[in-house]
Structure formats: structure tokens, C-alpha cells
Amino acid sequence: MPPLHEGQRVAVLADSQNLYHSSHSLYSRNIDYETLLDTVVADRELVRAIAYVIRADSPNEEEFFEAIEEIGFEPKIKDIKTFADGSKKADWDVGISLDAVTLGDHVDVVALCSGDGDFSRLCSHLRHQGVRVEVFSFGNSAADELLDAADSFVDMSEEKERFLL
């Protein structure tokens, strides 16, 4: 795998639901998306930053969508689905995976901001294609299989005051 260096082309894919639930269950705080993006990109070339979000008719969510866009993320929004039994579901796993594979042909690095173990196979695929995979998440809620499949892992818990509002 290529080493970390200036000039690498980076795609940042933020699984906002995973980050939200992790930061709230561990610290009852929100993610600082501006710091996250700046940290991930560092001195490299940002090709694309996408934040995958769910519209759940929560207070202030439209303000959040606008704020992440101002920071530099392209918000991809999916409506939550409510089923007849009252259960709700919304996730972006397939969308994130498809975007990562597509972007993999155009970048040196895919930075996956999620701790979801479902992405371990995606990481293995991208690495096989010669793309460096960096995972940014909270260690206490990140799946071991995801961390094992990535080239590097930044444990946001180690610098929680930096990554949380």
C-alpha cells in the first residue's frame, strides 16, 4: 500500500448515523465535522467528501444538513422508512459501498468515517484494488473486523475533545 504523503487524492465517506450513535452513546456529544474533514484530508487533495444522512423529521436536522454542506461535505439524504409494525429502518451501507468502489478508481485513499463492521469486505476489496483505506471512528464502538481490514485506524476517542463539539 502506498504510504501517507502529500498529494494523495482522498475521498471522505462519513457514515453520519454510525458516528452520531457512537458519539452519543459514548459521550452524549455531537461530531465536529469540520475538524473531522480537516484531519482526514490533512495536506492531501480532497476529491470528494460525502456525508450520508437520514431524514427522520428530527428537530434541527435541516440545519445540520446545511451545516455539513457549508463545511465541505456533500450530503446524501435518505428518508427513514416506517413499516406497518412501527419499526423503522434506514441505512446507507449499500450506497456507501457503491460510492467507495466507484471513487476507488479516482483516488489514492478512501477515508471511511464509520465503525460499522459491515464495511470490512469493502475495505478488503478496495485494498486489493490498490486503494489505501483509512478508518476514522471511536475505538470502543468500532468493529474489530473493520479495523483488521483497513490500512490504518484513527481512534477518535483518543482525541475526543478535538473531534466532538
OpenMM code with the backbone's topology and positions (N, CA, C; nanometers):
from openmm import Vec3, app, unit

residues = "MET PRO PRO LEU HIS GLU GLY GLN ARG VAL ALA VAL LEU ALA ASP SER GLN ASN LEU TYR HIS SER SER HIS SER LEU TYR SER ARG ASN ILE ASP TYR GLU THR LEU LEU ASP THR VAL VAL ALA ASP ARG GLU LEU VAL ARG ALA ILE ALA TYR VAL ILE ARG ALA ASP SER PRO ASN GLU GLU GLU PHE PHE GLU ALA ILE GLU GLU ILE GLY PHE GLU PRO LYS ILE LYS ASP ILE LYS THR PHE ALA ASP GLY SER LYS LYS ALA ASP TRP ASP VAL GLY ILE SER LEU ASP ALA VAL THR LEU GLY ASP HIS VAL ASP VAL VAL ALA LEU CYS SER GLY ASP GLY ASP PHE SER ARG LEU CYS SER HIS LEU ARG HIS GLN GLY VAL ARG VAL GLU VAL PHE SER PHE GLY ASN SER ALA ALA ASP GLU LEU LEU ASP ALA ALA ASP SER PHE VAL ASP MET SER GLU GLU LYS GLU ARG PHE LEU LEU".split()
positions = [
    Vec3(0.0841, -0.1181, 0.0000),
    Vec3(0.0000, 0.0000, 0.0000),
    Vec3(0.0883, 0.1240, 0.0000),
    Vec3(0.0450, 0.2273, -0.0689),
    Vec3(0.1257, 0.3494, -0.0718),
    Vec3(0.1276, 0.4155, 0.0661),
    Vec3(0.2394, 0.4761, 0.1005),
    Vec3(0.2465, 0.5446, 0.2302),
    Vec3(0.1656, 0.6739, 0.2264),
    Vec3(0.1375, 0.7263, 0.3430),
    Vec3(0.0694, 0.8537, 0.3556),
    Vec3(0.1624, 0.9636, 0.3061),
    Vec3(0.1177, 1.0434, 0.2106),
    Vec3(0.2034, 1.1513, 0.1611),
    Vec3(0.1199, 1.2641, 0.1033),
    Vec3(0.1822, 1.3820, 0.0961),
    Vec3(0.1166, 1.4971, 0.0358),
    Vec3(0.0824, 1.4634, -0.1088),
    Vec3(-0.0257, 1.5187, -0.1564),
    Vec3(-0.0634, 1.4970, -0.2948),
    Vec3(-0.1533, 1.3766, -0.3167),
    Vec3(-0.1698, 1.2926, -0.2155),
    Vec3(-0.2629, 1.1813, -0.2329),
    Vec3(-0.4025, 1.2370, -0.2563),
    Vec3(-0.4749, 1.1730, -0.3441),
    Vec3(-0.6145, 1.2096, -0.3697),
    Vec3(-0.7023, 1.1304, -0.2733),
    Vec3(-0.7875, 1.2031, -0.1988),
    Vec3(-0.8650, 1.1425, -0.0911),
    Vec3(-1.0147, 1.1612, -0.1130),
    Vec3(-1.0898, 1.0546, -0.0888),
    Vec3(-1.2354, 1.0615, -0.0802),
    Vec3(-1.2731, 1.0329, 0.0649),
    Vec3(-1.3568, 1.1179, 0.1223),
    Vec3(-1.4007, 1.1035, 0.2608),
    Vec3(-1.5477, 1.0638, 0.2605),
    Vec3(-1.5773, 0.9490, 0.3188),
    Vec3(-1.7137, 0.8977, 0.3247),
    Vec3(-1.7540, 0.8856, 0.4709),
    Vec3(-1.8468, 0.9720, 0.5140),
    Vec3(-1.8870, 0.9768, 0.6548),
    Vec3(-2.0239, 0.9125, 0.6741),
    Vec3(-2.0259, 0.8031, 0.7469),
    Vec3(-2.1480, 0.7321, 0.7835),
    Vec3(-2.2057, 0.8055, 0.9048),
    Vec3(-2.2837, 0.9103, 0.8778),
    Vec3(-2.3286, 1.0005, 0.9842),
    Vec3(-2.4113, 0.9308, 1.0912),
    Vec3(-2.4925, 0.8334, 1.0538),
    Vec3(-2.5717, 0.7616, 1.1530),
    Vec3(-2.4814, 0.6866, 1.2507),
    Vec3(-2.3815, 0.6191, 1.1980),
    Vec3(-2.2895, 0.5446, 1.2828),
    Vec3(-2.2127, 0.6391, 1.3748),
    Vec3(-2.1626, 0.7492, 1.3193),
    Vec3(-2.0890, 0.8464, 1.4006),
    Vec3(-2.1782, 0.9076, 1.5078),
    Vec3(-2.3005, 0.9414, 1.4704),
    Vec3(-2.3942, 1.0021, 1.5653),
    Vec3(-2.4217, 0.9080, 1.6823),
    Vec3(-2.4582, 0.7842, 1.6502),
    Vec3(-2.4928, 0.6895, 1.7568),
    Vec3(-2.3717, 0.6581, 1.8445),
    Vec3(-2.2551, 0.6466, 1.7843),
    Vec3(-2.1342, 0.6193, 1.8634),
    Vec3(-2.1010, 0.7365, 1.9549),
    Vec3(-2.1010, 0.8577, 1.9008),
    Vec3(-2.0637, 0.9741, 1.9822),
    Vec3(-2.1655, 1.0003, 2.0928),
    Vec3(-2.2926, 0.9714, 2.0650),
    Vec3(-2.3948, 0.9946, 2.1668),
    Vec3(-2.3975, 0.8844, 2.2720),
    Vec3(-2.3774, 0.7596, 2.2307),
    Vec3(-2.3795, 0.6527, 2.3306),
    Vec3(-2.2561, 0.6583, 2.4203),
    Vec3(-2.1436, 0.7001, 2.3642),
    Vec3(-2.0200, 0.7054, 2.4431),
    Vec3(-2.0033, 0.8352, 2.5213),
    Vec3(-2.0420, 0.9490, 2.4604),
    Vec3(-2.0078, 1.0791, 2.5182),
    Vec3(-2.1247, 1.1772, 2.5271),
    Vec3(-2.2406, 1.1421, 2.4734),
    Vec3(-2.3562, 1.2321, 2.4685),
    Vec3(-2.3212, 1.3651, 2.4023),
    Vec3(-2.2422, 1.3568, 2.2958),
    Vec3(-2.1984, 1.4769, 2.2247),
    Vec3(-2.2051, 1.4533, 2.0746),
    Vec3(-2.1986, 1.5636, 1.9996),
    Vec3(-2.2029, 1.5574, 1.8537),
    Vec3(-2.0629, 1.5611, 1.7941),
    Vec3(-2.0526, 1.5173, 1.6714),
    Vec3(-1.9272, 1.5168, 1.5964),
    Vec3(-1.8964, 1.6576, 1.5465),
    Vec3(-1.7707, 1.6948, 1.5519),
    Vec3(-1.7229, 1.8190, 1.4900),
    Vec3(-1.6790, 1.7822, 1.3478),
    Vec3(-1.7710, 1.7967, 1.2532),
    Vec3(-1.7445, 1.7542, 1.1157),
    Vec3(-1.6358, 1.8367, 1.0485),
    Vec3(-1.6230, 1.9624, 1.0865),
    Vec3(-1.5187, 2.0461, 1.0270),
    Vec3(-1.3800, 1.9950, 1.0662),
    Vec3(-1.3622, 1.9655, 1.1937),
    Vec3(-1.2348, 1.9102, 1.2402),
    Vec3(-1.2098, 1.7733, 1.1799),
    Vec3(-1.3145, 1.6917, 1.1716),
    Vec3(-1.3005, 1.5587, 1.1121),
    Vec3(-1.2500, 1.5705, 0.9689),
    Vec3(-1.3123, 1.6555, 0.8884),
    Vec3(-1.2720, 1.6701, 0.7485),
    Vec3(-1.1300, 1.7239, 0.7377),
    Vec3(-1.0980, 1.8257, 0.8154),
    Vec3(-0.9621, 1.8825, 0.8121),
    Vec3(-0.8568, 1.7791, 0.8509),
    Vec3(-0.8873, 1.6983, 0.9521),
    Vec3(-0.7930, 1.5972, 0.9993),
    Vec3(-0.7719, 1.4880, 0.8951),
    Vec3(-0.8816, 1.4422, 0.8371),
    Vec3(-0.8726, 1.3347, 0.7385),
    Vec3(-0.7933, 1.3808, 0.6159),
    Vec3(-0.8246, 1.4984, 0.5655),
    Vec3(-0.7608, 1.5457, 0.4432),
    Vec3(-0.6157, 1.5840, 0.4676),
    Vec3(-0.5869, 1.6506, 0.5782),
    Vec3(-0.4516, 1.6968, 0.6120),
    Vec3(-0.3924, 1.7750, 0.4940),
    Vec3(-0.2766, 1.7374, 0.4457),
    Vec3(-0.2113, 1.8085, 0.3356),
    Vec3(-0.2341, 1.7396, 0.2021),
    Vec3(-0.3420, 1.6664, 0.1934),
    Vec3(-0.3697, 1.5906, 0.0718),
    Vec3(-0.4776, 1.6603, -0.0108),
    Vec3(-0.5054, 1.6072, -0.1272),
    Vec3(-0.6034, 1.6663, -0.2180),
    Vec3(-0.7394, 1.6009, -0.1971),
    Vec3(-0.8372, 1.6806, -0.1557),
    Vec3(-0.9729, 1.6292, -0.1380),
    Vec3(-1.0401, 1.6189, -0.2741),
    Vec3(-1.0806, 1.4979, -0.3102),
    Vec3(-1.1532, 1.4762, -0.4347),
    Vec3(-1.3028, 1.4892, -0.4093),
    Vec3(-1.3484, 1.4293, -0.3004),
    Vec3(-1.4913, 1.4319, -0.2686),
    Vec3(-1.5111, 1.3973, -0.1223),
    Vec3(-1.6037, 1.4682, -0.0582),
    Vec3(-1.6423, 1.4384, 0.0803),
    Vec3(-1.7937, 1.4236, 0.0817),
    Vec3(-1.8390, 1.3084, 0.1255),
    Vec3(-1.9826, 1.2800, 0.1280),
    Vec3(-2.0228, 1.2421, 0.2698),
    Vec3(-2.1301, 1.3039, 0.3182),
    Vec3(-2.1887, 1.2663, 0.4471),
    Vec3(-2.3231, 1.2012, 0.4187),
    Vec3(-2.3373, 1.0786, 0.4602),
    Vec3(-2.4595, 1.0009, 0.4383),
    Vec3(-2.5488, 1.0203, 0.5601),
    Vec3(-2.6643, 1.0827, 0.5379),
    Vec3(-2.7512, 1.1195, 0.6491),
    Vec3(-2.8921, 1.0644, 0.6271),
    Vec3(-2.9642, 1.0576, 0.7371),
    Vec3(-3.1016, 1.0081, 0.7362),
    Vec3(-3.1951, 1.1217, 0.7757),
    Vec3(-3.3000, 1.1405, 0.6981),
    Vec3(-3.4025, 1.2385, 0.7354),
    Vec3(-3.5062, 1.1650, 0.8184),
    Vec3(-3.5176, 1.2050, 0.9447),
    Vec3(-3.6092, 1.1375, 1.0358),
    Vec3(-3.7081, 1.2354, 1.0986),
    Vec3(-3.7220, 1.3534, 1.0368),
    Vec3(-3.8095, 1.4585, 1.0892),
    Vec3(-3.7758, 1.4937, 1.2334),
    Vec3(-3.6461, 1.5021, 1.2609),
    Vec3(-3.5982, 1.5428, 1.3929),
    Vec3(-3.5800, 1.6935, 1.3953),
    Vec3(-3.5879, 1.7524, 1.5143),
    Vec3(-3.5656, 1.8970, 1.5225),
    Vec3(-3.4239, 1.9322, 1.4759),
    Vec3(-3.4108, 2.0391, 1.4038),
    Vec3(-3.2818, 2.0938, 1.3591),
    Vec3(-3.2075, 2.0097, 1.2561),
    Vec3(-3.2696, 1.9039, 1.2033),
    Vec3(-3.1918, 1.8217, 1.1100),
    Vec3(-3.1635, 1.8957, 0.9799),
    Vec3(-3.2544, 1.9807, 0.9328),
    Vec3(-3.2272, 2.0567, 0.8108),
    Vec3(-3.1090, 2.1517, 0.8314),
    Vec3(-3.0996, 2.2104, 0.9506),
    Vec3(-2.9856, 2.2962, 0.9835),
    Vec3(-2.8557, 2.2150, 0.9810),
    Vec3(-2.8619, 2.0928, 1.0301),
    Vec3(-2.7452, 2.0052, 1.0276),
    Vec3(-2.7041, 1.9755, 0.8834),
    Vec3(-2.8006, 1.9433, 0.7985),
    Vec3(-2.7703, 1.9130, 0.6582),
    Vec3(-2.7023, 2.0332, 0.5919),
    Vec3(-2.7535, 2.1538, 0.6186),
    Vec3(-2.6940, 2.2752, 0.5628),
    Vec3(-2.5540, 2.2987, 0.6186),
    Vec3(-2.5362, 2.2747, 0.7479),
    Vec3(-2.4066, 2.2982, 0.8121),
    Vec3(-2.2985, 2.2066, 0.7556),
    Vec3(-2.3287, 2.0789, 0.7369),
    Vec3(-2.2253, 1.9900, 0.6839),
    Vec3(-2.1910, 2.0252, 0.5401),
    Vec3(-2.2897, 2.0772, 0.4670),
    Vec3(-2.2631, 2.1205, 0.3299),
    Vec3(-2.1705, 2.2417, 0.3292),
    Vec3(-2.1925, 2.3350, 0.4200),
    Vec3(-2.1062, 2.4533, 0.4302),
    Vec3(-1.9635, 2.4138, 0.4676),
    Vec3(-1.9491, 2.3100, 0.5464),
    Vec3(-1.8167, 2.2623, 0.5878),
    Vec3(-1.7415, 2.2036, 0.4692),
    Vec3(-1.8142, 2.1479, 0.3732),
    Vec3(-1.7487, 2.0896, 0.2565),
    Vec3(-1.7934, 1.9499, 0.2222),
    Vec3(-1.8877, 1.8972, 0.2977),
    Vec3(-1.9431, 1.7654, 0.2668),
    Vec3(-2.0604, 1.7800, 0.1713),
    Vec3(-2.0741, 1.6841, 0.0829),
    Vec3(-2.1946, 1.6717, 0.0011),
    Vec3(-2.2897, 1.5826, 0.0803),
    Vec3(-2.4032, 1.6367, 0.1242),
    Vec3(-2.4949, 1.5492, 0.1981),
    Vec3(-2.5750, 1.4610, 0.1028),
    Vec3(-2.5774, 1.3334, 0.1326),
    Vec3(-2.6673, 1.2412, 0.0625),
    Vec3(-2.7718, 1.2025, 0.1666),
    Vec3(-2.8970, 1.2323, 0.1340),
    Vec3(-3.0042, 1.2210, 0.2319),
    Vec3(-3.1009, 1.1100, 0.1915),
    Vec3(-3.1310, 1.0257, 0.2881),
    Vec3(-3.2285, 0.9182, 0.2682),
    Vec3(-3.3359, 0.9335, 0.3752),
    Vec3(-3.4615, 0.9197, 0.3343),
    Vec3(-3.5719, 0.9253, 0.4298),
    Vec3(-3.5802, 0.7951, 0.5075),
    Vec3(-3.6117, 0.8064, 0.6346),
    Vec3(-3.6302, 0.6879, 0.7175),
    Vec3(-3.7592, 0.6184, 0.6742),
    Vec3(-3.7586, 0.4872, 0.6745),
    Vec3(-3.8772, 0.4103, 0.6367),
    Vec3(-3.9435, 0.3564, 0.7625),
    Vec3(-4.0742, 0.3767, 0.7717),
    Vec3(-4.1507, 0.3226, 0.8834),
    Vec3(-4.2387, 0.2106, 0.8296),
    Vec3(-4.2290, 0.0946, 0.8929),
    Vec3(-4.3034, -0.0224, 0.8482),
    Vec3(-4.4360, -0.0348, 0.9238),
    Vec3(-4.5236, -0.1217, 0.8743),
    Vec3(-4.6574, -0.1385, 0.9308),
    Vec3(-4.6541, -0.1727, 1.0795),
    Vec3(-4.5515, -0.2466, 1.1227),
    Vec3(-4.5429, -0.2844, 1.2647),
    Vec3(-4.4849, -0.1729, 1.3515),
    Vec3(-4.4537, -0.0575, 1.2894),
    Vec3(-4.3996, 0.0559, 1.3649),
    Vec3(-4.2477, 0.0617, 1.3666),
    Vec3(-4.1833, -0.0442, 1.3204),
    Vec3(-4.0370, -0.0437, 1.3182),
    Vec3(-3.9871, 0.0515, 1.2108),
    Vec3(-3.8656, 0.0999, 1.2303),
    Vec3(-3.8070, 0.1954, 1.1366),
    Vec3(-3.6730, 0.1448, 1.0895),
    Vec3(-3.6394, 0.1806, 0.9653),
    Vec3(-3.5115, 0.1371, 0.9106),
    Vec3(-3.4618, 0.2407, 0.8114),
    Vec3(-3.3340, 0.2632, 0.8181),
    Vec3(-3.2668, 0.3462, 0.7177),
    Vec3(-3.1176, 0.3247, 0.7363),
    Vec3(-3.0522, 0.2821, 0.6331),
    Vec3(-2.9072, 0.2767, 0.6392),
    Vec3(-2.8512, 0.2988, 0.5007),
    Vec3(-2.7259, 0.3333, 0.4989),
    Vec3(-2.6596, 0.3711, 0.3750),
    Vec3(-2.5525, 0.2701, 0.3354),
    Vec3(-2.5498, 0.1524, 0.3939),
    Vec3(-2.4391, 0.0594, 0.3695),
    Vec3(-2.4153, 0.0327, 0.2207),
    Vec3(-2.5208, 0.0049, 0.1461),
    Vec3(-2.5036, -0.0248, 0.0036),
    Vec3(-2.4587, 0.1008, -0.0706),
    Vec3(-2.5202, 0.2147, -0.0407),
    Vec3(-2.4832, 0.3397, -0.1068),
    Vec3(-2.3385, 0.3791, -0.0803),
    Vec3(-2.2958, 0.3663, 0.0430),
    Vec3(-2.1573, 0.3974, 0.0780),
    Vec3(-2.0627, 0.3034, 0.0037),
    Vec3(-2.0965, 0.1765, 0.0026),
    Vec3(-2.0109, 0.0777, -0.0644),
    Vec3(-2.0004, 0.1050, -0.2137),
    Vec3(-2.1126, 0.1334, -0.2781),
    Vec3(-2.1094, 0.1619, -0.4215),
    Vec3(-2.0276, 0.2871, -0.4515),
    Vec3(-2.0468, 0.3920, -0.3718),
    Vec3(-1.9690, 0.5146, -0.3924),
    Vec3(-1.8204, 0.4891, -0.3703),
    Vec3(-1.7864, 0.4118, -0.2683),
    Vec3(-1.6449, 0.3834, -0.2400),
    Vec3(-1.5795, 0.3085, -0.3554),
    Vec3(-1.6490, 0.2090, -0.4087),
    Vec3(-1.5941, 0.1315, -0.5201),
    Vec3(-1.5792, 0.2200, -0.6438),
    Vec3(-1.6795, 0.3024, -0.6712),
    Vec3(-1.6741, 0.3930, -0.7861),
    Vec3(-1.5617, 0.4953, -0.7700),
    Vec3(-1.5525, 0.5558, -0.6533),
    Vec3(-1.4487, 0.6566, -0.6283),
    Vec3(-1.3096, 0.5939, -0.6216),
    Vec3(-1.3031, 0.4674, -0.5867),
    Vec3(-1.1745, 0.3992, -0.5760),
    Vec3(-1.0909, 0.4069, -0.7022),
    Vec3(-1.1548, 0.4199, -0.8174),
    Vec3(-1.0834, 0.4324, -0.9443),
    Vec3(-1.0228, 0.5711, -0.9644),
    Vec3(-1.0590, 0.6665, -0.8788),
    Vec3(-1.0190, 0.8057, -0.8987),
    Vec3(-0.9384, 0.8638, -0.7837),
    Vec3(-0.9133, 0.7846, -0.6804),
    Vec3(-0.8430, 0.8337, -0.5620),
    Vec3(-0.7337, 0.7360, -0.5190),
    Vec3(-0.6461, 0.7860, -0.4348),
    Vec3(-0.5435, 0.7012, -0.3741),
    Vec3(-0.5897, 0.6464, -0.2398),
    Vec3(-0.6792, 0.7232, -0.1739),
    Vec3(-0.7229, 0.6906, -0.0380),
    Vec3(-0.8738, 0.7055, -0.0272),
    Vec3(-0.9380, 0.6071, 0.0352),
    Vec3(-1.0759, 0.6215, 0.0795),
    Vec3(-1.0714, 0.6258, 0.2311),
    Vec3(-1.1181, 0.7375, 0.2854),
    Vec3(-1.1275, 0.7524, 0.4305),
    Vec3(-1.2707, 0.7239, 0.4695),
    Vec3(-1.2902, 0.6170, 0.5423),
    Vec3(-1.4226, 0.5736, 0.5839),
    Vec3(-1.4432, 0.6142, 0.7289),
    Vec3(-1.5365, 0.7039, 0.7515),
    Vec3(-1.5658, 0.7525, 0.8866),
    Vec3(-1.6845, 0.6736, 0.9388),
    Vec3(-1.6556, 0.5597, 0.9971),
    Vec3(-1.7577, 0.4671, 1.0465),
    Vec3(-1.6878, 0.3570, 1.1249),
    Vec3(-1.7612, 0.2960, 1.2149),
    Vec3(-1.7086, 0.1809, 1.2861),
    Vec3(-1.7843, 0.0539, 1.2526),
    Vec3(-1.8662, 0.0604, 1.1485),
    Vec3(-1.9561, -0.0489, 1.1107),
    Vec3(-1.8788, -0.1656, 1.0481),
    Vec3(-1.8853, -0.2800, 1.1120),
    Vec3(-1.8168, -0.3997, 1.0641),
    Vec3(-1.8642, -0.4483, 0.9291),
    Vec3(-1.9826, -0.4045, 0.8860),
    Vec3(-2.0325, -0.4446, 0.7547),
    Vec3(-1.9411, -0.3956, 0.6429),
    Vec3(-1.8560, -0.2973, 0.6711),
    Vec3(-1.7672, -0.2431, 0.5686),
    Vec3(-1.6325, -0.3157, 0.5585),
    Vec3(-1.6132, -0.4207, 0.6349),
    Vec3(-1.4833, -0.4896, 0.6312),
    Vec3(-1.4558, -0.5497, 0.4933),
    Vec3(-1.5561, -0.6086, 0.4329),
    Vec3(-1.5368, -0.6658, 0.2977),
    Vec3(-1.5075, -0.5562, 0.1956),
    Vec3(-1.5725, -0.4409, 0.2102),
    Vec3(-1.5449, -0.3261, 0.1242),
    Vec3(-1.3983, -0.2846, 0.1366),
    Vec3(-1.3485, -0.2776, 0.2591),
    Vec3(-1.2081, -0.2407, 0.2811),
    Vec3(-1.1147, -0.3390, 0.2110),
    Vec3(-1.1419, -0.4663, 0.2250),
    Vec3(-1.0583, -0.5683, 0.1605),
    Vec3(-1.0600, -0.5519, 0.0092),
    Vec3(-1.1770, -0.5255, -0.0465),
    Vec3(-1.1891, -0.5066, -0.1917),
    Vec3(-1.1082, -0.3846, -0.2368),
    Vec3(-1.1246, -0.2729, -0.1687),
    Vec3(-1.0535, -0.1505, -0.2074),
    Vec3(-0.9025, -0.1699, -0.1981),
    Vec3(-0.8570, -0.2336, -0.0930),
    Vec3(-0.7133, -0.2575, -0.0769),
    Vec3(-0.6606, -0.3478, -0.1883),
    Vec3(-0.7389, -0.4465, -0.2249),
    Vec3(-0.6998, -0.5353, -0.3348),
    Vec3(-0.6861, -0.4570, -0.4647),
    Vec3(-0.7649, -0.3513, -0.4789),
    Vec3(-0.7597, -0.2654, -0.5977),
    Vec3(-0.6464, -0.1618, -0.5891),
    Vec3(-0.5723, -0.1625, -0.4785),
    Vec3(-0.4605, -0.0695, -0.4634),
    Vec3(-0.4955, 0.0625, -0.3984),
    Vec3(-0.6143, 0.0709, -0.3385),
    Vec3(-0.6586, 0.1929, -0.2717),
    Vec3(-0.6289, 0.1799, -0.1223),
    Vec3(-0.5683, 0.2832, -0.0652),
    Vec3(-0.5430, 0.2853, 0.0785),
    Vec3(-0.6757, 0.3139, 0.1495),
    Vec3(-0.7048, 0.2388, 0.2560),
    Vec3(-0.8286, 0.2576, 0.3318),
    Vec3(-0.7935, 0.3008, 0.4737),
    Vec3(-0.8452, 0.4179, 0.5098),
    Vec3(-0.8250, 0.4716, 0.6443),
    Vec3(-0.9604, 0.4782, 0.7133),
    Vec3(-0.9670, 0.4266, 0.8348),
    Vec3(-1.0910, 0.4276, 0.9118),
    Vec3(-1.0767, 0.5265, 1.0262),
    Vec3(-1.1781, 0.6107, 1.0405),
    Vec3(-1.1866, 0.7074, 1.1499),
    Vec3(-1.3134, 0.6765, 1.2265),
    Vec3(-1.2988, 0.6422, 1.3540),
    Vec3(-1.4141, 0.6071, 1.4356),
    Vec3(-1.3721, 0.6051, 1.5818),
    Vec3(-1.4669, 0.5707, 1.6677),
    Vec3(-1.4402, 0.5576, 1.8099),
    Vec3(-1.4069, 0.4121, 1.8401),
    Vec3(-1.2908, 0.3894, 1.8978),
    Vec3(-1.2425, 0.2539, 1.9215),
    Vec3(-1.3392, 0.1655, 1.9966),
    Vec3(-1.4081, 0.2216, 2.0953),
    Vec3(-1.4988, 0.1410, 2.1774),
    Vec3(-1.6204, 0.0911, 2.1008),
    Vec3(-1.6505, 0.1546, 1.9879),
    Vec3(-1.7693, 0.1128, 1.9130),
    Vec3(-1.7353, 0.0690, 1.7703),
    Vec3(-1.6080, 0.0539, 1.7419),
    Vec3(-1.5666, 0.0116, 1.6077),
    Vec3(-1.5485, -0.1403, 1.6049),
    Vec3(-1.5974, -0.2021, 1.5014),
    Vec3(-1.5888, -0.3478, 1.4870),
    Vec3(-1.4455, -0.3909, 1.4580),
    Vec3(-1.4011, -0.4938, 1.5269),
    Vec3(-1.2647, -0.5449, 1.5085),
    Vec3(-1.2382, -0.5854, 1.3639),
    Vec3(-1.3378, -0.6473, 1.2987),
    Vec3(-1.3166, -0.6922, 1.1620),
    Vec3(-1.2950, -0.5750, 1.0666),
    Vec3(-1.3552, -0.4595, 1.0967),
    Vec3(-1.3331, -0.3400, 1.0148),
    Vec3(-1.1905, -0.2894, 1.0339),
    Vec3(-1.1477, -0.2828, 1.1568),
    Vec3(-1.0130, -0.2322, 1.1864),
    Vec3(-0.9063, -0.3240, 1.1274),
    Vec3(-0.9316, -0.4542, 1.1320),
    Vec3(-0.8371, -0.5504, 1.0753),
    Vec3(-0.8275, -0.5384, 0.9233),
    Vec3(-0.9361, -0.4956, 0.8590),
    Vec3(-0.9402, -0.4898, 0.7129),
    Vec3(-0.8841, -0.3586, 0.6570),
    Vec3(-0.8681, -0.2573, 0.7423),
    Vec3(-0.8220, -0.1257, 0.6967),
    Vec3(-0.6697, -0.1164, 0.7011),
    Vec3(-0.6160, -0.0197, 0.6249),
    Vec3(-0.4720, 0.0071, 0.6309),
    Vec3(-0.4352, 0.0811, 0.7579),
    Vec3(-0.5237, 0.1703, 0.8024),
    Vec3(-0.4956, 0.2443, 0.9250),
    Vec3(-0.6264, 0.2776, 0.9954),
    Vec3(-0.6145, 0.3046, 1.1242),
    Vec3(-0.7295, 0.3372, 1.2066),
    Vec3(-0.6939, 0.4538, 1.2964),
    Vec3(-0.7784, 0.5575, 1.2933),
    Vec3(-0.7650, 0.6694, 1.3859),
    Vec3(-0.8773, 0.6559, 1.4872),
    Vec3(-0.8393, 0.6333, 1.6126),
    Vec3(-0.9360, 0.6199, 1.7205),
    Vec3(-0.9718, 0.7599, 1.7694),
    Vec3(-1.0882, 0.8056, 1.7302),
    Vec3(-1.1317, 0.9399, 1.7657),
    Vec3(-1.1510, 0.9560, 1.9161),
    Vec3(-1.1633, 0.8454, 1.9892),
    Vec3(-1.1745, 0.8511, 2.1351),
    Vec3(-1.0472, 0.9043, 2.1998),
    Vec3(-0.9342, 0.8797, 2.1338),
    Vec3(-0.8077, 0.9242, 2.1899),
    Vec3(-0.7925, 1.0760, 2.1852),
    Vec3(-0.8717, 1.1411, 2.0993),
    Vec3(-0.8702, 1.2873, 2.0905),
    Vec3(-1.0139, 1.3392, 2.0886),
    Vec3(-1.0932, 1.2889, 2.1818),
    Vec3(-1.2362, 1.3212, 2.1793),
    Vec3(-1.2633, 1.4712, 2.1882),
    Vec3(-1.1804, 1.5467, 2.2608),
    Vec3(-1.2033, 1.6910, 2.2706),
    Vec3(-1.1812, 1.7591, 2.1356),
    Vec3(-1.1030, 1.6975, 2.0511),
    Vec3(-1.0790, 1.7515, 1.9174),
    Vec3(-1.1937, 1.7180, 1.8221),
    Vec3(-1.2450, 1.5978, 1.8307),
    Vec3(-1.3439, 1.5510, 1.7351),
    Vec3(-1.4899, 1.5711, 1.7754),
    Vec3(-1.5132, 1.6158, 1.8983),
    Vec3(-1.6504, 1.6324, 1.9455),
    Vec3(-1.6804, 1.7780, 1.9779),
    Vec3(-1.8052, 1.8161, 1.9571),
    Vec3(-1.8499, 1.9518, 1.9920),
    Vec3(-1.8916, 1.9552, 2.1384),
] * unit.nanometer
topology = app.Topology()
chain = topology.addChain("A")
for resn in residues:
    res = topology.addResidue(resn, chain)
    for name in ("N", "CA", "C"):
        topology.addAtom(name, app.Element.getBySymbol(name[0]), res)
